[in-house]
Amino acid sequence: MLEEIASASARPLDPGSPLSLDTECSGDGPGRAAVDFPVAVVLPAGGSGERMGLPTPKQFCTILNRPLISYTIQAFERLSWIGTVVVVVAKENHDLMLNIVREFHHTKVKVVHGGTSRHRSIFNGLQAFSNNIDDSLTPKPKVVIIHDAVRPFVEEDLLLKITLAAKAEGASGAIRPLVSTVIATTLEGYLDHSLERAKYRASEMPQGFLYDIIFQAYQRCSEYDFDFGTECLHLALQYCGTNAKLIEGPPTLWKVTYKRDLAAAEAIIKETLSTSACVITEAAAEAVELAGTLQKNLTTQGMVVTDVIPCAKESYTDCLSKSRSFIQIAVNGSNISGVLEMVKHFENTRHAHLYPIVVVWVKLNTTKRSFDTQKTDELTTFMRLASEVKQANVQLYGIQIDHTKVSELWERSAARLADITVALIRDRNPALIGQLLQA
C-alpha cells in the first residue's frame, strides 16, 4: 500500500472542496562536551505510595498509557553522557519493573532490590556498582546522581549543573524556596516559634555526589540514619566532611505525591507534546518564505518552532527525534513522499511507539488547476496515505494554501494557516485525519 501511494504522490493534491476547521536531548547536546567522566543514576523506587491512597505504588501509576517511572528514566536515558540508571524496587515489584524496561525499550537500566527504608534502598543501589566493578553493564561511575523516581520533569541544564558541581565539590543538591512558613509547636499543640522563611530553602532532588564519597558515607552511617534519615547531603557532610554546593532548581522539580498530582503530570506531558513543532520545507523560494512567515505566526501563539529544515539537508533524519509534531511544506504537493520517509524513520526508531506523531502536510499552491476528477483522485490518495500511516501511530493532517502576491491576502492566509496548524497539533482531532483543510 505505501509503495502504491508513493508512486501516486508525484501528482499534486487538492481537496474536493474547501473545508473549514472549527475548533525527547540529543547525543550532541552540551553535556557531552562538558562531562568527560562516567556518570550514573540511582532511582529509589521502593515506596508503597501510602499517601496516594491507591493500591498501585505511585511510581507505577499510568499516565497516558505509560508508567510514571518510565518518564523519569527517559529523562536520564536521553542524555548521552549518562551511563547506567539503577532502579531500586521492592522485591515484589521486580518482575513488574523488568516488564516496564522491556515494553518501553529502556536500554540503560539495571534493576536491583530495595531495602526496608529509603536510605537502605539507596545504599543497595550504590552497591550495584561496587559489587560489579568488572561488569560492563554497571561500571563504577565518577559521579552518581540520586533522584526520586516520581520526579519525571528534570531538565538537562539542571542535571549538568548538579553533575559538574558534584565533581568539583564532592556533593551538590537542588534547592527551592519555601512556599510556606515553617513553625514549631508545643506538646500541647500551640505555636512555639516560627522560622524566618527567607533564610531557609527546601531540599529537592536531584542530588549529585562523587561516588566514593557517598558510598563511604553510607558505609559509615548508623542504623538510626538508615531507618529514620531522609537527607543524603547530610550523610555526606556528617560522615565525610563534604559540604554540598546548593543549586537553585526550577519549579518543575515537584514530585508526584498525591492522587491529584497524576492529573497535573498528565497535563504537563500533554502540553509538552503540543507546544513545539519542527518545520520541514522544500527549497523553492515560495516555500522558504512561507516557512519563515509560519514560524513567526506560530511563535506569537506560544508554539516553539524547534527547527526549520530544508528537505535536502543531509542530517535531516537526525532532527526527527527532537520533536513529536512536524509541519511539512510542499509546493504543489510535490513532496508527499517525504511523509513516507518520515514514517519509515519513526518505525525504525520507534519514535511513535509511546505517543502519536502529528504531521501537518502543507500544500502550497503556486498554480491554478481545474480538473475536478484529478482533484478527487488526489484527495483519495492523501486519505489512503493518512489511513496507512495511522497504523504506525502517525496522525496525518493536510492544509492547502494558495500563494498570492497580494500582500494583504497572503498575510491573511498565512495567519489562518498558523491558526489551523496550532489547533491540529494541540487538539489531535481524529475526525480530521486525512482531510485537506483550506487556509
Beta strands, then each sheet from edge to edge (+ up, - down):
strand 1: 39-44
strand 2: 62-63
strand 3: 66-67
strand 4: 85-89
strand 5: 109-113
strand 6: 143-146
strand 7: 171-177
strand 8: 183-185
strand 9: 191-194
strand 10: 201-210
strand 11: 245-248
strand 12: 276-281
strand 13: 304-310
strand 14: 325-331
strand 15: 357-365
strand 16: 394-402
strand 17: 436-438
sheet 1: 5+ 4+ 1+ 6+ 10- 7+ 11+
sheet 2: 2+ 3-
sheet 3: 8+ 9-
sheet 4: 13+ 12+ 14+ 15+ 16+ 17+
end
